[in-house]
């Protein structure tokens, strides 16, 4: 009886600590519980890391149009500090500066979560991301705060309150000071000409692990907005065929624009639900398939707050399993399927791979050349350590990520 009482007290104390951590760091209790189950005493350290940007801002040089030496030279001439990755030759990065203390202003305006997470890194604030700008006047110096009132940046208003509410487009505030600073390149000549594409290091590693070769048939099952698709094309030197699939019409337009800007010529785009591509396109087969499905995005940094629930995570995991099952049907015998997410939950990562091994004729295989993360969670299933995780508290230059490489055996 006494032992049972003690166990109950210990459990309550642990739950009390989880509740406290959830409130302090502004994450749902469900998320904190899931991270605690994986990382235990590292939980707080990992949440703190998630709330900061990556220590390095990575960019992929598009070798279909340029090369790393030319891009680095051009950026350095603009006074931008830029470095080349030691192994991934198309990867370059800018160091993230900060944190900095923000100057005080009398006027505050509120931005939504995603806008705040951009502003905190130095991006300008655009009208669609504004939640509240009561009394805002053009040319006024303002502090931008997130939905919890935490300051993320300071800048000069380019629009009045009436303009923001009436137009709902355009730059609302030009940011002059931010907590962290990364030079913006989206308005640069290099971006406009398609020489560069902002992309995380694990995302680039994912395409490298798939190892697309010139002349091969590749399927990217969740392709928009085109980052990995265009990377696959450049690794193939525009030789062979990529079928890029996505069901979101708005995202398809972004995908097409990306492919055009980057000079991709070997890709066919299909607007379709990837879960049913084997049924509606029965002749579609590939040497290699990339599965980068929608996920809870828990690994994306900086993450100012996140209240994703267990129900939402479980729903996403079921969707991911369906897509992976279809991938196993369209990849040729002996072909490769690479699965990746930008999240940390076991439900969306190791458990999805376990399902694929048990139900989809896929076998998890070792990746030696491009293994830069930590091994997968061993207790989930045999050989889970062959997958790799990128963990924000360990891999400070990366977002949280998961990659698994599989082969169709029969």
N, C-alpha and C positions, 0 to 999 in steps of 0.2 A: 504493500500500500504506500509506504514511504517512498520507494523507488519510483512508482508511478507518479506520485505527486511531484517529485523532483524533476522528472522528465517533462511534465506538463509546465512547470515553472520555467525550465530552460527554453522550451518552445515558445512560451509567451514572451520571454525576454528577447529572444531572437526576432519574433514578429514585431515587438516594440521597436527594436533597433532598425528593422526594415522600414517601418512606418516613419521613423525619424529621418532616415536617409532619403526616403522618397520625398519628404517635405522640404528638406534642405536643398536638394539638388534638382527638384522639380521634375522628377520622373514618376511614372505610375508605379504603384506598389507591385503590380504584375511584372514590370520590367526589372525592378530591383530584385525581386525574388528569383527571377530567371538568371540574372547575372550572378547573384549570390550562389545559386546552385552550381554554377560553372566555376566561378573564380574565388568564392569564399572570402577570405580576408583581403583580397585584392579589389573587392567590389567598389569601395569608395574611391580608391586610386584610379580605377578605370573610369568611373563616372566623371571624376575631375578632368581626366584626359579627354573624354568625349566633349566636354564643354569648351575645349580650346581648339583652335584650328590645327591642322597638321603643321609640323615644324618646317616642312618644305612644301611649296606649291609646285606641283609637277605639270609639265606641258609635254605633249608628244609632238615631235617634229614630223611633219608629213613628207616622207621621202619620195612621194610621187611628184612633188613640186620643188623641194628644197633639200637641204641637209643640215645637220646639227651645227657644223662649223659656220655656215653662212648665217643661220638664225642667231647663234650666240654672238657673232661679230656685230650684227645689226642691233641687237638688244643692248649690248655693251656700249655701243656708240650713242645710245639714248640715255646712258647713265644707269642702266638697270643691272643689278648684280645677278648674274646667272651662272649656273654650273651644269656640267654634264654628268649623268649617272655613270657609275663605274662599269656596269655590265650591259644594261639595256641601252643600246647605242642611240635610239631615237628619243630617249627620255632626257629632258633637261629640267632644271628646277630653280625656283627663286626662293631664297630664305624668307620665312615669315618673321616679321619684326614685331616686338611687343612682349608683354602688354604695356600700354601707355595710359597715363592718367589723362582724362578728358577735361578740357576747359569748361567752366560753368556758364550757362546761359539762363535767361529768365523764361524763355519759351520752350515748351516741350511738345513734341508730337509723337504719337504711338504708331509703330509699324508692326505688321503681322510677323509670325514666327520666321517664315522663310526670308522675308525682306530683312529682318533684324540679323539673321545669321549671315547675310551677305554684307550688310552695313558694318558689322563688327570687324570685318576683314578689309574694309576700305571701299567697298562698292557704293555707288550713289543710290539714293532712295528714289524709286519711281512710284508714280501715283497709285497704281493698282495695289501696292503693298502698304498703303497708308490706312490705318484704322481710324485714327482720331487726329484732327489738325485744327481744332477749334481756335479761331482767332489768328490763324496763320496769315502773315503778310509777306508779299514778295520782297526779296532781298533781306529778309529778317534772319538773324543768326539764331539757330535752333539746336536743341539737343534731341536726338532721336532715341526713344526708349522702346523696349519690347513690351509685350502684353502684361508683364509683371512689374513694369516701371524701372527695369535695369537699363542704364544708359549704355548704348552701343556705339554711338557716334555723334559728331557735331558737324553742322554744315550751314550753307547759305540757301535759304528757300528760293527756288526758281519759279514757284507758283504760289498763288494765294489760296486760302481755304476754298473760295468759290470755284477757282480753276480746277483744283484737285477733285472736288466733288462733282463738278459738271463734266469734265473731260475724261477723268479716270484713265489717262494715259500721259506719257511724257515724264521728264525728270522733275520730281517734286522738290528734292533737296540735293544740291551738290555737296558731297561729303568732303570736309577739309581735315577732320580729325577722327580717328577711329581707334578702338582699343588695340586692334592688331592691324598691321599694314602689309599689304601685298600689292605690287603694281598691277593695275588692271590692263589687260592686253586685248580685250574684246573689241576695242576701238582702234587697235593698232593696224598698221599697214600689213604686218605679217599675218594677222588674223584674217583681215579682209581678203588677202590674196590666197588664203588657204595653206599657208606655210606651217601653221601651228594649230593644235587642238588641245585645250585644257583637259587633262585626264589624269586620274590618280595613278600612282605607281602600281597598285594591285590590279587595276583594270587593264593596264598594259601587260602585266605579267600573265593575266588570264588569256589574252590573245596569243602570247608567246607560247604558253603551255599547249594551246590547241594546235599550234605549229602548222598553219595552213601553207601548202606548197603551191607554186605556180602550176596551173593545169588541173587542180583538184576541184571537186564540187563540194561547196560548204553551205550549210544552212545556219543562219542566225535567227533563232526562234522568237526572240523578244528584242528587236533590233533598234527601235527608236531610243534616243535621238540620233544614233548613228556613230557613236564613238568607237565601239568595238568593230562594227561593220567596216568602217573606213580604215581601221588599223589592220584588219584582216586583208583588205584589198591591197594595202601598201606592202604587207609582207608577201603577198602573192604577185606583186609587181603588176597588178591589173590583169593578170593572166590566169584563166580558169573562170569559174562562175560561183558567185555568192547569191543565194536567195535570202533576202532579208524580209522577215515577217513581223508584222505588228498589227494589232486590231484597232488601235486608237487612230482615227483619221487625222486628228490635230497633230499628233506626234509623227504621223507618216509624213506630213508636210515638212516638219522640222528635219526629219531623216533625209528626205529628198534634197532639201536645201544644203544640208551638211555634205552629202555625197557630191553635189554639184560644186560646192565651194572647194572641196578637197581634191577634185579631179578624179573621182572614182568612176570607172567605166565598165567594170565587170560584174555589176550587181543588178539583180532583178528585185524589185520591191513588190511585196504582196500585202495588201491590207486584209488580214484574216485572223481569226482566233487560232493561235498556234496549237491549242489542244486538239483541234479537229483537222489539222493540215494533212494527216495521213489518210483521212476519209475523203476529203474534198479534192485532194491532189494525190491520187493513189500511185502515180508514177514517180513522184518526187523522192529521190534517194540521194544520199550524200556520203562522201568519205569521212567527213567530220561535221559535228553539230555543236553549236554553242548554245547553251541554255543559261541566260542571265535574266531570270524572271522577276516580276514585281515582288518586292519584299518589304519588310517593316523599316528598312533603311536605318536601323539602329546604330550602325557603324559610321554613318556620315557625320563629319565634323565641320565646324563646331555645332553642337546640338544644345541650344539654350534650354530647352525643355522638351519632354516627350511623354504623352499620356496614352500610348498604345496599350490596348488590353490583351489579355490572353486569348479572348475570342477572336480578335482581329488577327493575331499571330497564327492561331490554329487554322483560320480560314485561308490565309496566305499559304500556309504549308500544304494544305490540300490542293490548292491551285498549282503550286510548284510541282507536286507529285504528278499531277495530270499532265503537265507540260513535259516533264522528264520521261514519263511513260511513252508519250508520243515520240519524243526524240529517239527512244530505243527502237521504235518501229521504222523510222525513216533513215537511220544510219545503217550503212552496209555492214555485213558480217566482218568482224575484225576492225571496224571503224572506231573512231574516238568520239566520245561525248565529254565536253567540259562543262561543269556546272559551277556557277559563281553567284554570290550575293554580296551586298554591302551591309550585312547585318550580323549579329552576334548570337542569336538564339540557337539552341540545339535543335528546336523544332523545325526551323527553316534550313538547317544545315546538315548536321550529321544524321538526323532522323530521316530526312529526305533521301540522303544517299543510302541509308540502310534499306529504305523502302525500294529504291531502284535496284539494289543488289538482290533483294529477295523476290522481286516481282517483275523485273524488266530485262532479265538476261544481260545485265551489265555487271562488270567487275571493276572495283576500284584498283587502280594501278599506281605504281610509284612514279613520282616526278622528281628527277634528280637535278636537271640543269637549272630549273627556275623555281627552286624551293627556297623562299626567303622568309616565310612566316614561321609560326609555331605549329607543331603537329595538332591534328584534330583531337577531339575529346575521346580518349581511349575507352572510357567506360561505356560508351554508347553502343559500340559493336566491334567485332574483330576487324583489325586492320584500319580502324578509323584514323589512326595516326598518319596514314598515307595522304590524307587530305591536309590542307594547310589553312591556318587562321592568321589573320593580321589583327593584332590586339593593340588598341590605342595607347595603353599604359606601357607597353613594351616597344612597339614600333611607332615611335613618336612622329615619324615623317609620313605616316600612312593613316588612312581611315580604317575603321574596322571592316574586315572582309573575310570571305571564305571561298576557297577554290578546291574543287575535286575533279580529278581526271579519271575517266572510265573507258573501258573497252567493251564492245559488244562481242560476247563469246559464242552465242548460238542463236 
